[in-house]
Structure formats: structure tokens, C-alpha cells
């Protein structure tokens, strides 16, 4: 993830602050409200992010925090924000 990016490496959800800190290297350890990924643990490498994404997608793309799911949510649109190095 690059400095200043605010998207989940697994699902592309736009988080309120950079999940890997302003420097791009310091994880927040927060949980993505969309896919439930623990930032800094389940997304620390491209392979980890890919595996987590596959599990989440094969499980039906269920939202971790359903109260944050937009009415017009589209995974196809959101997934365009997954950092290129983590697809």
C-alpha cells in the first residue's frame, strides 16, 4: 500500500483513515467493516490479502458490519480500489 491510501487491501472499501498509517508501513490493526479483515494481520502480504479475499468472496461477500453497508453497494465498483499490488 502506498502512502496516503485509505482502501482495504482485501475488498477495496474506503476507510476513514489510511489503514497502514500515514507512512504506509504502520498498520492500525482495525477491522474493515466490509470484509472483516484485521488490518496489519490478514493483509500484510499480497498472498495473505488474496487468500482472505477468496474466502470472503466464496462466503458470499457478507459484510462484517452490516450497519455500514450502503444501500446501493456494488462489489464490482468497490473492488476497483484494491491496491494493484494486492489483487
C-alpha positions, 0 to 999 in steps of 0.5 A: 500500500502506498502512502496516503491510501485509505482502501482495504487491501482485501475488498477495496472499501474506503476507510476513514483513515489510511489503514497502514498509517500515514507512512504506509508501513504502520498498520492500525490493526482495525477491522474493515467493516466490509470484509472483516479483515484485521488490518496489519494481520490478514493483509500484510502480504499480497498472498495473505490479502488474496487468500482472505479475499477468496474466502470472503468472496466464496462466503458470499461477500457478507459484510462484517458490519452490516450497519455500514453497508450502503444501500446501493453497494456494488462489489464490482465498483468497490473492488476497483480500489484494491491496491494493484499490488494486492489483487 
